[in-house]
Amino acid sequence: MAVEKMAYSIRETAEAIGLHPNTVYELVQGGKLPALKLGRKILISKVELAAWLAGQSSTNPPAGTGTAN
């Protein structure tokens, strides 16, 4: 019986959401994407990832991509 994963590695997270692993790592390092570090391994909770994705919106572009007033 296969066990469903509760957390993903940086690489698995990147594959799941279509980003480069370096981008996911930078999001984690910048505190924008919640993660857990266990030794040298960084894990992103499946639940936290879903919540983070739900909080992202096209009406709230990332910093530096908005238009100047």
Residue pairs with C-beta under 8 A, 6 or more apart in sequence:
5 12
5 46
6 45
6 46
6 47
7 36
7 43
7 44
7 45
7 46
8 16
8 43
8 44
8 46
8 49
9 41
9 42
9 43
9 44
10 21
10 24
10 25
10 28
10 42
10 44
11 21
13 19
13 24
13 44
13 49
14 20
14 21
14 23
14 24
16 49
17 24
17 49
17 53
24 33
24 44
25 42
27 33
28 35
28 42
28 44
33 44
33 48
33 49
33 52
34 44
34 45
34 48
34 52
35 42
35 43
35 44
35 45
35 48
36 42
36 43
36 44
36 45
37 43
